[in-house]
Amino acid sequence: MRVHVVSDVHGNATDLARAGNGADALICLGDLVLFLDYADHSRGIFPDLFGVENADRIVELRTARRFEEARAFGRSLWAGLDRDAAILGAVRKQYSELFAAFPTPTYATYGNVDVPALWPEYARPGTTVLDGERIELDGLVFGFVGGGLRSPMRTPFEISDEEYAAKVEALGEVDVLCSHIPPEVPELTYDTVARRFERGSVALLDAIRRTRPRYSLFGHVHQPLARRMRIGATECVNVGHFAATGRPWALEW
């Protein structure tokens, strides 16, 4: 059995359409939407609406952790515009293209920049959406936990630590723990380009130590200090490089 795993697609529909080639199934760990590309400020919903110079400025402020200034700057740009309608329309356009690119079968969960309420409209037959749920593939049990934790970034799908922990607990023991965000380990949560720690989950880390899955697979942090490390018996792998590389991570057994 061979499964390809991707995360942080961020608008890369071209490579997503090929991501399942040679595999029996595709797993996607979220963040389909591209709002703003920190590596290329010309890409995403934000620069499409406000231009590259304004994208440069907001990235500068966020990277410097000047979040209140970044929010104030954003409010000034949105003044007089219907923010919700503009973003929703852009997200719908991206989802239409991205969900059409999913191969069959695909097993997917949400990222923190995704809009879960829209997924039922775009998920086609052959795409199974899972959150706080588990499946069995050729003898291995895969558990899925979607979304992110609350942060100064205030992205669309952030939930409380308690709600997130309840989803992790609902999985029980699994062979492969699939989540959008990483367990709370400094080497796995620090982004070397954005120059900040992203939110990782203590509940995921506790589950790894307690239930000892074979693998913990996640994304969210695009340029981590460590892309791979072991926690006890568990191999932890960051697969969140798909937008930049177009290459899935392969799991075979």
HELIX and SHEET records of a PDB file:
HELIX    1   1 ALA A   13  LEU A   16  1                                   4    
HELIX    2   2 ILE A   45  PHE A   50  1                                   6    
HELIX    3   3 VAL A   52  THR A   63  1                                  12    
HELIX    4   4 PHE A   67  TRP A   78  1                                  12    
HELIX    5   5 ARG A   83  ALA A  101  1                                  19    
HELIX    6   6 PRO A  116  LEU A  118  5                                   3    
HELIX    7   7 TRP A  119  TYR A  122  1                                   4    
HELIX    8   8 ASP A  161  LEU A  171  1                                  11    
HELIX    9   9 PRO A  186  THR A  189  1                                   4    
HELIX   10  10 VAL A  202  THR A  211  1                                  10    
HELIX   11  11 PHE A  242  THR A  245  1                                   4    
SHEET    1   A 5 THR A 127  VAL A 129  0                                        
SHEET    2   A 5 THR A 106  ALA A 108  1                                        
SHEET    3   A 5 ALA A  25  CYS A  28  1                                        
SHEET    4   A 5 ARG A   2  VAL A   6  1                                        
SHEET    5   A 5 TRP A 249  GLU A 252 -1                                        
SHEET    1   B 6 GLU A 133  LEU A 137  0                                        
SHEET    2   B 6 LEU A 140  VAL A 145 -1                                        
SHEET    3   B 6 VAL A 176  SER A 179  1                                        
SHEET    4   B 6 TYR A 215  PHE A 218  1                                        
SHEET    5   B 6 THR A 234  ASN A 238  1                                        
SHEET    6   B 6 ARG A 228  ILE A 231 -1                                        
SHEET    1   C 2 GLY A 148  LEU A 149  0                                        
SHEET    2   C 2 GLU A 158  ILE A 159  1                                        
SHEET    1   D 2 TYR A 190  ASP A 191  0                                        
SHEET    2   D 2 ARG A 196  PHE A 197 -1                                        
END                                                                             
